Amino acid sequence: MKEKTFQSIQEIGFTSLIDKIKTYGGNRRKEISKGIGDDASVQLVDETEAVLTSSEIFLEGVHFDLTYHPLHHLGYKIVTAAVSDVYAMNGEPVQILTDIAIPNKYSVEMIEQFYRGVDAACKDYNCVLAGGDTTASHQFLAISVTVVGFAKSEKIIYRNGAGKDDAICVTGDLGGALAGLRILMREKEYWKSNEEQYFQPDLQGYEYVVKRQLVPAARMDFIKVLKSANLKPTALIDLSQGLLADCKQVAVQSGWGVELFSPAVPISMETRKVADEMKEDVDKYAFYGGEDFEMLFTLKKEDVERLAANFDDFAVIGRMTENKSEFRINTGEGESIEIDI
Amino acid sequence: MKEKTFQSIQEIGFTSLIDKIKTYGGNRRKEISKGIGDDASVQLVDETEAVLTSSEIFLEGVHFDLTYHPLHHLGYKIVTAAVSDVYAMNGEPVQILTDIAIPNKYSVEMIEQFYRGVDAACKDYNCVLAGGDTTASHQFLAISVTVVGFAKSEKIIYRNGAGKDDAICVTGDLGGALAGLRILMREKEYWKSNEEQYFQPDLQGYEYVVKRQLVPAARMDFIKVLKSANLKPTALIDLSQGLLADCKQVAVQSGWGVELFSPAVPISMETRKVADEMKEDVDKYAFYGGEDFEMLFTLKKEDVERLAANFDDFAVIGRMTENKSEFRINTGEGESIEIDI
């Protein structure tokens, strides 16, 4: 027998796995102008219209913990994650398909709660729950969500369009979702060590960050501003993996380096408070924390003021540099740190 | 505290759960002309073009058993299941998105095998693997697959279009996938009771039914025939849940009764052989066995001969009747059985 080597996925990482998977795209069609590698795939309908599609899977115990994540909120959050990928192409989400694999321990009422959350999000983002699958599972809930949207082909914004010296910008503030998770996990530990029957977490004073974790909002408003102001960022991605990981995607795909100014990265007071309590560096929350679902985008320098005249919830946090291999963070104390990501 | 009643999903069944979910479609958009309830959802692009979408989830130990299901075949099969839903709307699949949640025990090579299967199916069905998500899982593999296709709006065939006295037809032969599963499970039992290190199932003489279970083919050929012969069935569904369950969908949604002639239901010799060996009624395989991925369709009586002139791999197995609540099977022995499904 031929000897086989076992290479674990943990060894190569999911990013490398995706790179491998890309190489299996053995079949091509002219309709698919963008496949794996951006927030959503792009399927051309004709010369002007395109369909955008994206799909994600969420597992109980890996991506969410039902001890502190109400099913209603979870339903809302997975729709947010889905539509955010269409907004990150400068498109408009139209329909949502949810697959759900349900263990015996879940009641009909619990699953209805989940769908109430999906429904609420569909209303907020003007989407329709148009399909999906329900089936049995082992002891864990598994949920997959697909979004289908539209965009005018010329309006689509990819990750690879950033130009040299373009301003790197983000909407909202960063690190809040991770700060919320830290608080929820602390409360869960307290609950476990005290063995109280009913879990009543004390979240007073942490409402903002907990909401960022449990029911984040996708930036539909930002896409509307771009449309009304007739502005087009050169690159766009949603902040789902964390600022550095997502910014790296833009840098690598666009072929430029990155210089960030860490004091410019917007962080909420509550996020700072949580980092202080946890005795952690708040910059790490902002740089590595995922699931904020804010938009990271690059703008030609001359467009920054035009956007600022129409929209006040964004910050310029850096610029694209000529040195392709560079990923640099300048701190407020005058330090300049080269990051290897 | 308010007392809550626990209603299990097993109690109401997944079909009733889907009926409940349908009622949460609180948001509507004119683009979505068909949502939950057919093989795929229909999103209108303009007056003539539509996008078709469908999504399904598969769990290790629930939907597949890797003891006898090679990952390469599994990759092929999930694409078959997906594109079959688009063919069942008389559409053309264009892209596939796969989400995969992977436990530690899987190697990179195993996941590559899965994607090789996906890729092979994409080539056969002329689709593109255009996206999806890879993530970690607990001890079980979870796979979701979404298909996106196109159709001319006027060509789309729904489940609800069957007319009174229309002929009920199926492509290919039925029950083979279940017969294959029976054989594979028997071999697994043998393997377990003998504790051999290497599992070498003896499948000689069962190649056809095992293939029906492990690598079924979607009926792309039938859709091509409809196009070239300019024929349009009145209703169309793919046989994924089993003949009776899927036929019931057509009957209920179209608002007519059903009369089937059981001797006319096509069954392969190998399927008959398996049923004999298992001491089971082969009609049960054909009526209740799922995953054959054949097409069930209804034709106006005058179209039956026209189709037969162009295509020889189908059979007329019954007709739609006036009595809406009727679901009758006439046997070869002159019996007439009213089925409650």
Interface residues (C-beta under 8 A of the other chain):
Chain A: K4 T5 F6 Q7 S8 I9 Q10 E11 I12 F14 L17 I18 K20 I21 Y24 G25 G26 N27 R28 R29 E31 I32 K34 G35 I36 A40 S41 Q43 V45 E49 V51 T53 S54 S55 E56 I57 L59 G61 V62 H63 V94 Q95 L97 T98 D99 I100 A101 I102 N104 Y106 S107 V108 E109 I111 E112 Y115 R116 V118 D119 C122 K123 N126 C127 V128 L129 A130 G131 G132 D133 T134 T135 A136 S137 H138 F140 A142 S144 T146 V148 F150
Chain B: K4 T5 F6 Q7 S8 I9 Q10 E11 I12 F14 L17 I18 K20 I21 Y24 G25 G26 N27 R28 R29 E31 I32 K34 G35 I36 A40 S41 Q43 V45 E49 V51 T53 S54 S55 E56 I57 L59 G61 V62 H63 V94 Q95 L97 T98 D99 I100 A101 I102 N104 Y106 S107 V108 E109 I111 E112 Y115 R116 V118 D119 C122 K123 N126 C127 V128 L129 A130 G131 G132 D133 T134 T135 A136 S137 H138 F140 A142 S144 T146 V148 F150
